[in-house]
Structures are given as C-alpha cells and as structure tokens.
Amino acid sequence: MRHPSLRQDLSMVLSVAICTYNRAPLLGRALDSVRNQTWAGDALEILVVDNGSTDRTRDLVAAAQLEDIRIRYVVESKAGIAHARNRALHEARGEYLAFIDDDAWAEGDWLQNLIRAIESIRPTPECVVGPVSLVWEGERPDWFPTRFESLLCRYDMGSKPRFLDAGGYLLTTNSLFHRETLLALGGLRADLGHKRNQLIGGEDNEIFQRLIANGYRVYYQPTACVSHPVPKARQTRRYLLRRLFWDGASQPLVEGGSTTHQQHSQRPWSEFSSDAKRSVRFALEVLRGTIQGDRMSAEDGLYRLVQRAGRMRTHFIMALGAR
C-alpha cells in the first residue's frame, strides 16, 4: 500500500491514543508525556478512550481538556483493550495513529523519532515500533527471570534500526500505525487482549503476523523510547504465575489464526486430548528433574507447567464448543 509521507501533506493530523481503565492516578503522567512532545508537526490529536472506568478518569481528562484543546475523550463500553484500541482506530482523525499505554510515559522526542522513520525510510513502513524500558518500583527482584520481562511490557529489539521480519513481534505499548492499513486488516482481534481480570493477550503478536503476512512493513526505531512501570504488586511470584497461565491460554487462540471466538470454538476434541497428553508427559519429565537430558530447576518447571495449564484451559473450551 502506498501512502503519502508527513512531509508531502502538511495538513496531516497525527493521532495518539491512550486507552485506559481505572488508572486515573497514572493516566495524568501518560497524558502529560504526550502533550509535551517536541514534535513540530502541523496538528496533533490526543485521543483518550475510556474503557468503562469507575474512578476519576473522566474528571481528570476534563481538567486536561481545559488546558489543551487537542485532547478528545471517548467512552468504549465493550470491555477489553482490543475493543478500546479498535474504537480509537475508528475515532482517530489522523492518517497515522500512535498508541501508548495509560500507565506508561514517553520521552520528549518519542513522536519525532517515530515519525522520522515514516519520513525518511524507504520503502515507507506501515508500522513503526520502539523500545519499552521497565522502571521497577524499588529494587528489581533477583529471582525474576529476565526472559519473562516481556510479560511486564519490556520490549527491546536491539540498538540498530531495522525492518522486522516474520520472526519478530511488536508491543502496541509503543507503536505507530498507518491507520488505513490497520482498518483494511480489520483492526485488532477483539477476542484477544486483556479484559478486566482476564489477562488473555496475544493481540499484539497476532496483528504483527497479519501485517507481515499481507506484505506490510514493520520498522523498529530504537530512539523512540517509552518507559513502563513495574509496581510492587507485579513483582511477586503469584503475579508471574498468573501472567504465565494467561500467556499459555492465549497461545492456542493466536495459533488458530481465525478472527472470532465462535470460529475458534470449532476445534476438534483431539486438540485438547493431544495437548493434555503432552502436558502429562512434560509434568513427568519435570518430576524426574530432566527435560531432554538437561537438568531443570523445579521453579522453572513450575513456570512451564503453569503455561501449559493455560493452554489446556483454552483447548478444553475449544473442544467443548466443537462438541
């Protein structure tokens, strides 16, 4: 898909969406970081999509609107981050739409560096992503496995800017999309993404896969930096196990590749049976303290088993729907 660069269309409106749910104490910081961007473009629209908050979110945004006319406020009643992001996709007025989480904050040159890729890189990417650094409340726990930091929103594809291939992924936490491209792909999968207490994920990986599969380009811009907090409540083993369970529960949905929960439910019972057998064999290997001949710690085995339990949960639901 060909589309004009920002330099070719000086009347361009750039939209930044912050989707939020009951995060009023943190939302102000995210909002201020977007309002204070150094980008000197023609017009910036800041779209706050409230996903049914019951705290002071509306009042906070209303106060910010008195100071900044660029801020728009929209309510999306369907619970789930994917629903909120899709609402932003349809509400936004810009040719390009950037996303940042409601508990994250951007460096002052964040937008400038995202847009630089659109202006200067050829072929022009349809999506630009940047790194997300974790800011731990207090000391980082020594026990927390580095490989699971992505579950806390850490994203780092290295120090070199480059196009990402099919082996990569993205985090919507720090992203810029050509809006018409995302609309043409049908937006984000609404059966994926966090919904209140359910931490189903995978919508980021799934939209990345669809972009690549359809010949669109995703570019990594390491200078477009966002920070994401890790509060004490997310630094516990209990929270990590919960995230791992839902990460496992998300995997079969992403692997299935269809676009609705109804379609995902039409899965044979054999998938649940096969996954259950694999999980039992894995559990026995953990109990023997070995995986493929290598020694594995009991804690690491527990992490993997919890992920597998999540996979079985989803396969079981699919199997019930297919009966």
Sequence and secondary structure as in RCSB ss.txt:
>XXXX:A:sequence
MRHPSLRQDLSMVLSVAICTYNRAPLLGRALDSVRNQTWAGDALEILVVDNGSTDRTRDLVAAAQLEDIRIRYVV
ESKAGIAHARNRALHEARGEYLAFIDDDAWAEGDWLQNLIRAIESIRPTPECVVGPVSLVWEGERPDWFPTRFES
LLCRYDMGSKPRFLDAGGYLLTTNSLFHRETLLALGGLRADLGHKRNQLIGGEDNEIFQRLIANGYRVYYQPTAC
VSHPVPKARQTRRYLLRRLFWDGASQPLVEGGSTTHQQHSQRPWSEFSSDAKRSVRFALEVLRGTIQGDRMSAED
GLYRLVQRAGRMRTHFIMALGAR
>XXXX:A:secstr
     TTT TT EEEEEEEESS HHHHHHHHHHHHT     SEEEEEEEE S  SSHHHHHHHHHHH TTEEEEE
  S SHHHHHHHHHHH  SSEEEEE TT EE TTHHHHHHHHHHH SS  SEEE  EEEEESSS  TTS GGGGG
GGT B   SS EE  TT    TTEEEEEHHHHHHTTSS TTSS BTTB    HHHHHHHHHHHTT  EEE TTS 
EEEEE GGGSSHHHHHHHHHHHHHHHHHHHH  SSHHHHH   HHHHHHHHHHHHHHHHHHHTTEETTEE  HHH
HHHHHHHHHHHHHHHHHHHHHH 
